[in-house]
Amino acid sequence: MHTAEIKKMELINKIAKLPEKNIHEVDSYIQKILLQLKFEKPKPVSLKGIWKNKGFEKITNLDAEIKKNRDELNDSILKKAL
């Protein structure tokens, strides 16, 4: 692992040990640092057409197929829970 990644994990572990009253102080400090860095806002990405030509257009009743799959998954989960 890179040293920066290890350091971030160590910081997360330290923050997890803080009492609740000190979390706000840490958050405020981090927000101040982030404001100084002036990040560019990420550009919106469109997911339009992501499922095009994946075979879904061949399904005549997509809503019914989704319901059937959800019911099967629900039954499977319930069987495992018992």
C-alpha positions as CSV (number, residue, x, y, z in Angstrom):
1,M,0.0,0.0,0.0
2,H,1.0,3.6,-0.5
3,T,2.0,5.6,2.5
4,A,-0.8,8.1,1.9
5,E,-3.4,5.3,1.9
6,I,-2.0,3.9,5.1
7,K,-2.0,7.4,6.7
8,K,-5.7,7.9,5.7
9,M,-6.7,4.6,7.2
10,E,-4.8,5.5,10.4
11,L,-6.7,8.8,10.5
12,I,-10.0,7.1,10.0
13,N,-9.2,4.8,12.9
14,K,-8.2,7.7,15.1
15,I,-11.4,9.6,14.2
16,A,-13.5,6.6,15.1
17,K,-12.0,6.6,18.6
18,L,-12.9,10.3,19.2
19,P,-15.8,11.2,21.6
20,E,-18.9,12.4,19.8
21,K,-18.3,16.0,21.0
22,N,-15.0,16.3,19.2
23,I,-16.2,15.0,15.8
24,H,-17.6,18.4,15.0
25,E,-14.2,20.0,15.6
26,V,-12.5,17.5,13.2
27,D,-15.1,18.1,10.6
28,S,-14.7,21.8,10.8
29,Y,-11.0,21.5,10.4
30,I,-11.2,19.2,7.4
31,Q,-13.8,21.6,5.8
32,K,-11.4,24.5,6.2
33,I,-8.6,22.5,4.5
34,L,-10.9,21.5,1.6
35,L,-12.0,25.1,1.1
36,Q,-8.4,26.1,0.7
37,L,-7.8,23.5,-2.0
38,K,-10.5,24.8,-4.3
39,F,-11.6,21.6,-6.0
40,E,-13.3,21.8,-9.3
41,K,-16.8,20.6,-9.3
42,P,-17.2,17.3,-11.1
43,K,-19.0,17.6,-14.4
44,P,-22.3,15.8,-14.5
45,V,-22.2,12.5,-16.4
46,S,-25.2,11.2,-18.3
47,L,-26.0,7.5,-18.0
48,K,-28.5,7.7,-20.9
49,G,-28.2,4.7,-23.2
50,I,-26.0,2.7,-20.8
51,W,-28.3,-0.4,-21.2
52,K,-28.8,0.0,-25.0
53,N,-28.2,-3.2,-27.0
54,K,-27.8,-5.3,-23.8
55,G,-30.7,-7.5,-24.6
56,F,-33.4,-5.8,-22.5
57,E,-35.2,-4.7,-25.7
58,K,-35.9,-8.4,-26.5
59,I,-38.0,-8.7,-23.3
60,T,-41.7,-8.1,-24.2
61,N,-42.9,-7.3,-20.7
62,L,-40.0,-5.9,-18.8
63,D,-42.0,-4.8,-15.7
64,A,-43.4,-8.3,-15.3
65,E,-40.0,-9.9,-15.7
66,I,-38.5,-7.5,-13.1
67,K,-41.3,-8.4,-10.6
68,K,-40.8,-12.1,-11.2
69,N,-37.0,-11.8,-10.5
70,R,-37.6,-9.7,-7.4
71,D,-40.1,-12.3,-6.1
72,E,-37.6,-15.1,-6.8
73,L,-34.8,-13.2,-5.0
74,N,-37.1,-12.4,-2.1
75,D,-38.0,-16.1,-1.7
76,S,-34.4,-17.1,-1.9
77,I,-33.4,-14.7,0.8
78,L,-36.3,-15.8,3.1
79,K,-35.3,-19.5,2.6
80,K,-31.7,-18.6,3.7
81,A,-32.9,-16.7,6.7
82,L,-34.9,-19.7,8.0
